[in-house]
Amino acid sequence: MNESSPPGPAGARWGLKTKIIVSMLLVGLLPLVIGLGMAFWQGSQEIREVSGESFTALATEAARTFDLLVVEEIAHTARIAHDPAIIRELERRRDIPSNSRASTDLERRWMSRDKAAVKSIMDNPFSALIHEYFSGIHSAPGQLLPQVVRSSTKMLFLTDTQGALVGTMTDHPVFRHDETRWWRGAFNKGVGKLYIENIHFDEKVNTYVFTISLPIMDSLRHSAVGILHRVIDAKDFFSPATHAIRFGKTGHVMLIDTNGIVISCPILPTGVPLSDPRLTPLITPNHPGWVQASSDGHGGHATSVIGFAPLPETSRATNGSVDQGSWHTFVWQSSDELFAPIQHLFSWVLMFGLAAITLLASLGYVAAGRIVTPVRQLQQAAQAIGRGTLERPIQISTGDELEDLAGEFNRMNAQLKAAFAGLTDQVELKTQEVRVLQQSTDQILDAVPTPILLIDAHEVVQYINHAGRKSFPAQGTVPGSSLCSILSLDTAQQKRLQAEFRANGSAPFAATVRTQESVPRDPLMPDTDQDSSKHRAQLQIGSRIYRYQWFRLPARPGGEDSIGLVLRDTTDESRVQDQLVQAEKSGSLGVLTAGIGHELNNPLFGIIGLGEVMQDEQDMEMIKSYAKDIVAHGRRMAAIIRDFTGVIDRETSDKPISASMEQIVDQALTTAQSTVEMKAIVIHKLYAGMTPVLVLPDQLRQALVNLFTNAAQAMNGRGILTLTTAVVDKTVTTTIADSGPGISKPHLSKIFDPFFTTKGQGEGSGLGLTVARRIIRKSGGDLRIESVEGHGTTCIITLPVSPSPAPKGDAWVSSALQSESQPSHSS
C-alpha cells in the first residue's frame, strides 16, 4: 500500500503493484502447474500401460519356457514308462495270482528296513532299468538328462496294479501307494492318465516338491499295469529358469499356483503364500494380462503393475489334471524403479518452471512499476482536486490511455474551478435567507396567542413562543429546560403527558389526541356513565384549564424530528359552557312539567269518568269491568311517571335473574301495543330460540316498551317492524328495525341526551332512549342506534348470555304481571 492510498486496517488490502505482480505470477503459474500435473498423470498412465503390456508379454514368454521344461520332463519320464521289458514284467506280475500274505510280509520288512527286503527291491530288474535310464545308458545321443534335472529328482519308483512298490532308485518311498491321491489319479481305475501333483512339502526329502505320475500301459495299450512316479524338487527344477529372467534392479519372474503358493521366485522362498491374499484372484485368471494392484505380493503396499500368464502347454499336456488348479507366471518390478524416469522428468521440468516463475516475477515487478507510477500520480492529483489544492497540471508522458486520462483530469480540474468560482457567494446568500426565514418563523409563532413549545426526543424544550413565556412566567421559560419544569403539573398529569410524549415520539403523527365533548349529566338520576376528564386532552395548570395537541416538526437532514405541543386556555370557555348547560336544564324542566301534565291528564280524565259511571252502576260485572279499566289507567300513569323521572326501582328481586330474551321482547311488544296504535304495523320476528340472558326483566321490558313506542310513533302507525335475536360468542344481539323516516345526522349524535326530542310539545319527554340505555347498561349490556335519514332506524341491544337456562313457559310473564298490579312508587 502506498502513502496516497486511503487509510485502512493493516494488511486489509493490496496495492496495485502487488496485484499486478501476483496476477502475472498466477497467469504463468497456473498453466505451468496444470501442465505439469497433466503431463505427470498422462506419463504415469502411459508408463503403466506400456509396462503392463511388456510385463504381459514377458509373463507369456516365461510361461512358455516353464511349459517346455515340464513337458520335456514328462517326455523323459514317459520313455521309462514305455520300456517293453518293464511292461512285460509288470504284465507277468499282474497275471500271477496275488499272495497277500507274502506281500504283507514284504511290506513289513521294507518298512522296518530289512536289508534283504530292501535289496530284493532295489536290486531287482525294475530298479536296474530305472538306474540305467536315469544315468543315460538307454538315452539316445543328445537326450541325456541335464545335471539340474537329475539333481532335482528326489524319488523315482514303480508300483504294480495293487499300488505295491516294485522298483525304486532310493529307499525313501513307502511300500503301499494305492490309497494316495497321485496313485488313484494316475491309475484312474485301470484306464491310466497323466497326473501332476501340486507343490507340497515332502517330509521324506525335506523340501517342497511336485510330482509327475505316468501310467504304464500293457502291450495292447488297453489298461494300466503299473504307475511310474517321479518326485521333483520344485526350487531346484525351476530356479535356473526363473533366476535367469531379471530386468532392472528389482524386476523378475516368479511361478505360483492358483492358491498363490510360490513355486519358484528369486526373492521369496518356495512354498510361502503371497503376502496379500486379495492379489491372488487378480493374477490367476485363465488368460494372460496385467493389473494395477494396491500391493506387490512381496510384503510391500505400494501400487504395483503386475503381469501374469498361465502355463497353457502344461495344462494341455496334462489334460487339465493339475491338482487344485493351474500354474501361473508372475512378473513384477518395484514402483519406484518403474516410475523413476517420469519422476526425473518431473523434477527437471519443475526446476525449469521455478526458474521461469522467478523470471516472470522480475518482469512483472518492472512492468508493474511502469504502470503503477503514473497511476499513483493520478491518484494524488485526484486527492488534490478533491481538496481544491491542485495548482499545476498533471504531467504524464506514457503515450497511452494513462496520458489521455491525465489530460481529462486537467480539463475536469479547470471546469471545477470555474463551476465553484461563485459558489461561496451563493452559500452565503442562502445562509442569510435561512436566517431571515427563521426569524420570520419566530415572529409568527410569537404572534400566536396560544402557548407553543418545541421539544426534542429527550423531553428538553428547545423553543417556547411569547404566549408560552407569558403564560408560564414563574416556572422558568429558558430554552433547554425540561418540559415538566416549565409546566407545573401534578404527578398523575406528568405521567400521562410523558406517556403520550413517548408514544407520539415513536410513531408518526397520523392523528392527534381525540377530545370528547362533555355530556350533560341527568339531574334526576345518578350518573352511571364513565365520562370523566381522563379521556380529554386537557391539563390543569394552577387554576387554569388547557386543552393541548401534539404535532411533529420534521428536522433538517441528519437530525432528529422535534415534537410540538400547542396549549389552549379553555378555562373561560368551560365556565360559559357550564352556564349554558344549566340554562338548558332549567328550560328542560319547563318542558318536563308540561309533558307530565299532558301525559297524566288523559288517563286521569278516564279514571274520573269511570268513577262517576260506577256510582250509578248496579251491575257488578260492569263495575268489575270499570274497575279493571281504572287499574289499567293507573298503570299507565305509573308508567308515565317512570318514563319522565327515570326512577326504576320496582323489581321482584334485587339481583338479575335468567330469563328468555324472546319472551321479554314479546311481552314488551304486547304492552306497547296496548298503549300506542300499532294495528297497521307489520311485525316480522326472526328469533334464535329461547335465548337465556341475565337481566332485571321488568326494567328491561320497560326499556323495550320505550323503544317500541318510539318506533311506532316514528312510523305514524304504519310500516314494518323487524325483531331479530342472534347469539354470537356468548353475546345475545337483539335488533329492532323500523321502516320510518330515520334520524338526520345532526340529531343522531344527540338522541341519548336527556330531554332531547324531535316531537312536538306533549308528544314526548326526550327521556325514552336515555332511560332505555341506562336500563340496558345496568344489566351489563349496551344500546346502539344506527340510522340513515329516509331509510329507517335500527336499535341494536347486546346482552351477555346467561349460564343457566331461562324458566320454561310463562312463569316469568306471570310474575311480571303480578308485579304490575302492585302500586308503584316514584321519587
Helices and strands as residue ranges (DSSP letters): H 16-81, H 84-95, H 100-111, H 115-122, H 125-135, H 147-152, E 153-159, E 165-168, H 181-187, G 188-190, E 195-202, E 207-217, E 224-233, H 234-244, E 246-247, E 251-257, E 262-264, G 277-279, H 280-283, E 289-293, E 304-310, H 312-318, E 327-332, H 335-338, H 340-387, H 401-419, H 423-447, E 452-455, E 461-464, H 466-471, H 483-486, H 491-506, G 533-535, E 538-541, E 544-553, E 562-569, H 571-616, H 620-645, E 657-660, H 661-675, E 680-686, E 692-695, H 697-714, E 718-728, E 731-738, H 745-748, H 768-778, E 782-787, E 793-800, H 811-820
